[in-house]
C-alpha cells in the first residue's frame, strides 16, 4: 500500500523533473550573482501554490497522494519558471555589453567536450555528495520502516521537522559558497602581491598598504566567523524548537498515543542533530567554496560507511535510527571542522599572511 502510493507520487513528480534541474541551476546562477530576492520570491510563490493546491486537490477533491503530487508539481513549475526567466533576463542584459559574436550565443547550448569535462570535474564531487546524503537519509527511512507502519509514520513526521529546520543550514552553506569565493580570490591576489614585494626593493610600508593587506588577509576568516556565529544561533533555535514540537505538540500531527510516545523518545537525538546541522553545513559550504573536492568526497565516503554500518549492525529499535542521525552529524562536523581549522590557522612565523582557507 505504501509502495503503490509512493510510486504514484514519484511518477507525477518525475514529469517536471527536467524543469526542476533547470531551476536549481538558475538558482545557483542567481545566488552567485548575489541576487537573493528572486530565489526568495520563487520559494514564496511555490509555498502559496502548494498550500492552495493541497487544499483544493486533497481536501476538497479527495485526490489523495496524487493531488499532493500535482500541487507540488504545479508549484515547482511556477517557481522554477521564475528562476529561469530571471536568468534569461540577466543574460540578455549581459549580452548587450559584449561583442557581436557573443551576443549571438543562444540561451540554451550543448557544451563542448572541453567544457563538459570541466563541468564534470567541478560538479562530479558535488553530485557524489548529494547522492551520499540521499543514500544515507533513505537508508534511515528503510530501517525505520522495518519496525512497522507506526515507526515509519513517526519517522516521516520527525524527518519533515528535521528538514524544515535544516533550511537554516542550507542557507548558510549557500551564503558561504556565494560570498567566500570572491574574498578567496582577492586574498590570492594579495598573497601574490606580497610574494612579489618580497622579491623587489619596494616594500609595502604605507598605512594604506598595510590596512589593505590586513583587510585582504582577514576578510575570508572574518566572514567565516560570522557565518559560524549565525549557525550556532540557528542551531540553538532549531534544537529547542524541534524538541518542543516533538515533545509537546505531537498531538498536532496525530492522535495516536504510540506515535506521540515514539516522537518524544526520539526528540532529544533529533534536537541535537538539529543543533549540529547548520554548523556542519556552514563548514561544508566553506570547503566547497575553496574547491576542496577531494577531501569532501573522502569525508562523505567515511561518513556514509559509518552511517550504513550503524543502521545495519546496531539499530535494533526505532529510536536507534536517530542515534544514527546524530552520529552522522557529529562525524561530519568533526571532519569539516578539523579541515577548516587547519586551513584557517595562523602560522606563528608568517602571521596573518600564513592563513589559508579551504585550499584557496
Order of alpha helices (4+ residues) and beta strands (2+ residues): alpha-alpha-alpha-alpha-alpha-alpha-alpha-alpha-alpha-alpha-alpha
